[in-house]
């Protein structure tokens, strides 16, 4: 059962990495949206931009750091290094050990879990088609992956003097995130007979940023009122 244990341990690590990507992406996205007049309105965007400028060393650094983190972490999933934990490495390992990842092996590995027989009947073991579909999905994004790697190598991991201009859209980044998510969901289904909820990692970062902005605005309003009272008293 070493194959099940080893494989699931690696996929768990990759899942945790992806959850952090989701959170960082949502923080970046929320800050961007709150300063966009075409989304939140001109007045609100202006108020938010004033606040961001008042605390520019926090908000600008946070936004840029999240962008940096998301791109460099996504690139790790699509590396070709034999010594790194990547999508292709896990897919290849799975393909080489399909005979040891059967329905019977799953049942033995989860013997103490107490899965109801009627539920277990619905379990499907890994198939070569599963893995071929994943490989094809990755291959279909080769152009985007190569752009991301070039950007990572020139702008994020290094600061090349002579950089080749590389432009990656938010839509392209989301396409790669979808591939990672599909990978994680398939492996959790086949290895753990479970699925993942990403709700907290999407909703909570947005809620926390908005809550922080609200508190800062209220504090600024209270500060100005205090100054106004002192001025009137004098």
URSUL-V557899 format. One record per run of one state. SS is the DSSP state (helix for helix, strand for strand, loop for the rest). FROM is the first residue (numbers start at 1). TO is the last residue. If there is no record, write none. Layout:
ss = <SS;SS>
from = <FROM;FROM>
to = <TO;TO>
This chain:
ss = <loop;helix;loop;helix;loop;helix;loop;helix;loop;helix;loop;helix;loop;helix;loop;helix;loop;helix;loop;helix;loop;helix;loop;helix;loop>
from = <1;2;35;37;41;42;55;56;78;87;97;98;101;103;110;117;121;128;140;142;157;170;193;199;234>
to = <1;34;36;40;41;54;55;77;86;96;97;100;102;109;116;120;127;139;141;156;169;192;198;233;234>
